[in-house]
Amino acid sequence: MSKRQIPVVVLAGFLGSGKTTLLNQLLRFSGGNRIGVVVNDFGAIEIDAMSVAGQVGSTVSLGNGCLCCAVDGSELDAYLEKLTRPSVGLDVIVIEASGLAEPQELVRMLLGSDNPNIVYGGLVEVVDAAEFDTTRERHPEIARHLALADLVVLNKTDRVEPDELRQLRAAVGAFADGAAVVPSTYGRIDPELLFDGKPKGERFGQLSFDDLHDRDGGDEGAHLHAAYDSLSFTSDVALHPRRLLDFLDERPQGLYRIKGFVDFGAYDPRNRYTLHAVGRFLRFRPEPWPAGAERLTQLVLIGSGVDGDGLHRALSHCRDDEPQDAGLEEVMWGVLRYVDEREPEPAVE
Ligand SMILES: Nc1nc2c(ncn2[C@@H]2O[C@H](COP(=O)(O)OP(=O)(O)OP(=O)(O)O)[C@@H](O)[C@H]2O)c(=O)[nH]1
């Protein structure tokens, strides 16, 4: 029985920026993850190139367990309800914004949704590096979209010189209010940026992104790795709720995702807290410690242009070496503000 909430990612970007290319890439190299993709029409999704396991109405299931739905705006809610049923078993859902709704409308809808099985997974804006200046002239609203984005994929970097790319990263980053900017070619980003990957052992028999790195040889692999930084933090000393919240309040914008478990020790001995942060969005979710589980805080932080050592130091500072206010209920209040009251329904088969 799974109580996991499925992250729903909104994928936006102007005409021709590379959204469909990125989706095809994700679907093809899902690494054993079950991805649901919602588009306006099947159009350029390369369904034929991926083995199709079946089709029911406007939903196509692919041989690797991924699903692709073509829906219009009015059907979206109902489809999300269907796609997020635990029995479908998806790990992430990506909604392509174009044609369905303005990205901010979708984000608002997801944040306000009373579907207990979903959690907001971020707004990803794909930008055509070669056309950025032209796009800005023709569509000044790109500034608004970028300001809302949690992650910017600066695509088509093969079409600009390295110097220009550096300038573009800075310019786009400024519009995006410091949000993480990840360069890509043909939408090839590590899926880990969008959702929790399955542990390697569970990927057996599927082509994982690591295989893709290996297959492509050093150059492209190095390029992908340089696109973002990933840092893990583990502590067997419990974290102090207030200190952690101060850290989270001040987290740098370039820190795109934080995921993992937090041990608040004596402040809540019964529960561990799943932490899910994407862009500015933050959520804690208490769940009883599994019997026999080691009491550890384990976090993974993913970002672009962030100071890994500095983050590690700041997190170490959240450790509560000498608990003084344990038992004071109000110490947890700050954390509880970010707990979602909704409980997902039990899994049904
Ligand atoms: N050179 C280059 N071309 C790319 C890259 N990514 C995508 N393309 C090409 O750009 C074109 C548009 O890509 P799409 O993925 O269809 O873009 P889109 O954002 O889905 O476009 P719409 O659905 O029309 O909004 C296609 O011909 C892609 O092959 C890239 O990194 N470099």
The ligand as an SDF file (V2000), in Angstrom:
LIG
                    3D

 32 34  0  0  0  0  0  0  0  0999 V2000
   19.8210   22.1700  -32.7940 N   0  0  0  0  0  0  0  0  0  0  0  0
   18.9410   21.7880  -31.8910 C   0  0  0  0  0  0  0  0  0  0  0  0
   17.6640   21.5460  -32.2370 N   0  0  0  0  0  0  0  0  0  0  0  0
   16.7930   21.1490  -31.2820 C   0  0  0  0  0  0  0  0  0  0  0  0
   17.1910   20.9780  -29.9380 C   0  0  0  0  0  0  0  0  0  0  0  0
   16.1000   20.5970  -29.2260 N   0  0  0  0  0  0  0  0  0  0  0  0
   15.0750   20.5200  -30.0940 C   0  0  0  0  0  0  0  0  0  0  0  0
   15.4870   20.8410  -31.3570 N   0  0  0  0  0  0  0  0  0  0  0  0
   14.6680   20.9080  -32.5590 C   0  0  0  0  0  0  0  0  0  0  0  0
   13.8140   22.0370  -32.4640 O   0  0  0  0  0  0  0  0  0  0  0  0
   12.5700   21.7620  -33.0970 C   0  0  0  0  0  0  0  0  0  0  0  0
   11.4060   22.0660  -32.1430 C   0  0  0  0  0  0  0  0  0  0  0  0
   11.4710   21.1400  -31.0550 O   0  0  0  0  0  0  0  0  0  0  0  0
   10.1560   20.6570  -30.3260 P   0  0  0  0  0  0  0  0  0  0  0  0
   10.5780   19.7040  -29.2720 O   0  0  0  0  0  0  0  0  0  0  0  0
    9.1250   20.2130  -31.2890 O   0  0  0  0  0  0  0  0  0  0  0  0
    9.6790   21.9920  -29.6650 O   0  0  0  0  0  0  0  0  0  0  0  0
    8.3140   22.3030  -28.8930 P   0  0  0  0  0  0  0  0  0  0  0  0
    8.6610   23.2740  -27.8280 O   0  0  0  0  0  0  0  0  0  0  0  0
    7.6680   21.0530  -28.4710 O   0  0  0  0  0  0  0  0  0  0  0  0
    7.5010   22.9900  -30.0270 O   0  0  0  0  0  0  0  0  0  0  0  0
    5.8990   23.2300  -30.0960 P   0  0  0  0  0  0  0  0  0  0  0  0
    5.2430   21.9250  -29.8080 O   0  0  0  0  0  0  0  0  0  0  0  0
    5.7490   23.6690  -31.5190 O   0  0  0  0  0  0  0  0  0  0  0  0
    5.6030   24.2990  -29.1310 O   0  0  0  0  0  0  0  0  0  0  0  0
   12.6220   20.3150  -33.5630 C   0  0  0  0  0  0  0  0  0  0  0  0
   12.9740   20.3120  -34.9130 O   0  0  0  0  0  0  0  0  0  0  0  0
   13.7330   19.7290  -32.7110 C   0  0  0  0  0  0  0  0  0  0  0  0
   14.3850   18.6560  -33.3510 O   0  0  0  0  0  0  0  0  0  0  0  0
   18.5590   21.2300  -29.5900 C   0  0  0  0  0  0  0  0  0  0  0  0
   18.9900   21.1390  -28.4350 O   0  0  0  0  0  0  0  0  0  0  0  0
   19.3770   21.6370  -30.5960 N   0  0  0  0  0  0  0  0  0  0  0  0
  1  2  1  0
  2  3  2  0
  2 32  1  0
  3  4  1  0
  4  5  2  0
  4  8  1  0
  5  6  1  0
  5 30  1  0
  6  7  2  0
  7  8  1  0
  8  9  1  0
  9 10  1  0
  9 28  1  0
 10 11  1  0
 11 12  1  0
 11 26  1  0
 12 13  1  0
 13 14  1  0
 14 15  2  0
 14 16  1  0
 14 17  1  0
 17 18  1  0
 18 19  2  0
 18 20  1  0
 18 21  1  0
 21 22  1  0
 22 23  2  0
 22 24  1  0
 22 25  1  0
 26 27  1  0
 26 28  1  0
 28 29  1  0
 30 31  2  0
 30 32  1  0
M  END
$$$$
